[in-house]
Each structure stands twice: as structure tokens, then as C-alpha cells.
Amino acid sequence: MSMIAIKQVSKSYGDFQVLKNCSTEVAKGEVVVVCGPSGSGKSTLIKTVNGLEPINQGEIVVDGTTVTDKATNLPQLRSRVGMVFQHFELFPHLSIAENLALAQMKVLKRSRAEALAKGAALLARVGLSAHADKFPGQLSGGQQQRVAIARALAMDPVVMLFDEPTSALDPEMVTEVLDVMVELANEGMTMMVVTHEMGFARKVANRVVFMDAGEVVEDADKEAFFAEPRSERARQFLSKILAH
């Protein structure tokens, strides 16, 4: 059964159509990388999965819940769909430990002690136990992004969405974030990842979705995509990205 099903999704901002009849599926335990040139609609597509971007037509189903149904409780759905953004979206006035505990207490109604304990275990997992009492501004970008991943995991999500999680980082911090993501993938977490990191895609993706101008141009097995992309557009994109 598919964990995420995106069916014929279209979205416009006024006259500008940002998504055109996009369809893809992510099976339980699968890692799907979404790539393509800037402005191709990748980030918009991933934000439709948990209802952060409303759509004009089509249907999105996550773990049996129809995101696009008016009756769906979106906050409840989002608590089960972890999202990690390009910019870390941490609360600057809260300590790292508090950043991890807040949504657990508010949304999952965990006790403070329970939420802090869960947060501490996840900070250890991403290698940041020593930083629990610091504030986000005292951490490097790579550390903040690892905190953001730990915070998403604290909600026990069934799916993790990553929207260009390394694009705002200094090059030397990219690996520490990707390492955490590789580990998650190896543990069987269902993941949809918008990224330009083709090394990551080659290492852990099961499938690659290539977008251009708001459309899904290719949706292929990873090996097939890198060995022999079907579209000229994907070939151009890969030749530019892999040449460096």
C-alpha cells in the first residue's frame, strides 16, 4: 500500500500554473528523491503533501487520510508527517530541549517530563546531547538542521518530508545532515526528499521523480534514472549537476 499518493495534482497562483497534473506514489519504507531545476515546482509539490500548500485540483492521500478533504484535521495529520525545511524554523527564544518538547506537549499531550525525555533520546541520536540547553543561535547551521530533524522525529511521524534540507548550509555541514538522513532511510523511514544532492539520491533513493516547469517529467527507478534518463530535459539536468 502506498504511504503517500499524489493524484493529478494541479495548483496555480493567479494565472501562473505552478503544478500541472502531477502524480506519484511513495510506498511504505520507500525513499523518493524529487529533483529538477529551480522553479520546477518541487518545493510546492512536497508542501501539498501535508496541506501547507492548498491545491486547485487532484487528490492527495497520506497513510489513508485524504489531505485534500475539507473534513480532514490538518494539524493532526501534520503531527504524523514530519517536515524539515530549508531554513530550520526553530524557535529562537527557546532552548534546544524546549524546541523539541513544545509540539509533543501541545499536540500529542505528552507530559513535560515525557517530552523532554523523548527529545533527549533524539538529540543523542543526532549527536547533539551536549547542546540541549543552548539556543538555536548558538549552534551552526548543520547542528540546527539536525535539531530540526530530531524535532520532527519527536512526533513519531509515519512519513518524513524534506524540502531542500541542505541548500542553506555551508558545504562542510552538508554531510553531517545527510548522514542523519541516510541513517533514517536505512531504518526504513518513508521519506520524500527535495534535494540537489545527487550523491544522496544515488546512495539511498529507491526512486527519483524529476520535475520541470511544474510537471513530473520522469518517475523512475534510481538506477534507471542515473544510467539512462528517458527525457532530454533530465539528461541536460544531470549532465550539469554531475559534471562538477
JOCORRA-V820445 format. One record per backbone hydrogen bond with DSSP energy under -1.0 kcal/mol. CO is the residue of the C=O (numbers start at 1). NH is the residue of the N-H. Records with the same first field share a line. If there is no record, write none. Layout:
CO: NH  NH
//
This chain:
1: 28
3: 63
4: 26
5: 61
6: 24
7: 59
9: 22
10: 56  57
11: 18  19
13: 16
16: 13
19: 11
22: 9
24: 6
26: 3  4
27: 30
30: 191
31: 206  207
32: 193
33: 209
34: 195
35: 211
37: 40
40: 214
41: 45
42: 46
43: 47
44: 48
47: 52  53
48: 51
57: 10
59: 7
60: 67
61: 5
62: 65
65: 62
66: 69
69: 72
72: 74
73: 77
74: 78
75: 79
77: 80
80: 158  159
82: 161
84: 163
91: 94
95: 99
96: 100
97: 101
98: 102
101: 105
102: 106
103: 107  108
104: 110
111: 115
112: 116
113: 117
114: 118
115: 119
116: 120
117: 121
118: 122
119: 123
120: 124
121: 125
122: 126
123: 128
124: 127
128: 131
129: 132
131: 134
132: 97
134: 96
135: 138
136: 139
140: 144
141: 145
142: 146
143: 147
144: 148
145: 149
146: 150
147: 151
148: 152
149: 153
150: 154
152: 155
153: 156
159: 82
160: 192
161: 84
162: 194
164: 167
166: 169
170: 173
173: 177
174: 178
175: 179
177: 181
178: 182
179: 183
180: 184
181: 185
182: 186
183: 187
184: 189
185: 188
190: 160
191: 32
192: 162
193: 34
194: 164
196: 198
197: 201
198: 202
199: 203
200: 204
201: 205
206: 222
207: 33
208: 220
209: 35
210: 217  218
212: 215
214: 20
215: 212
218: 210
220: 208
221: 225
222: 226
223: 227
224: 228
231: 235
232: 236
233: 237
234: 238
235: 239
236: 240
237: 241
238: 242
//
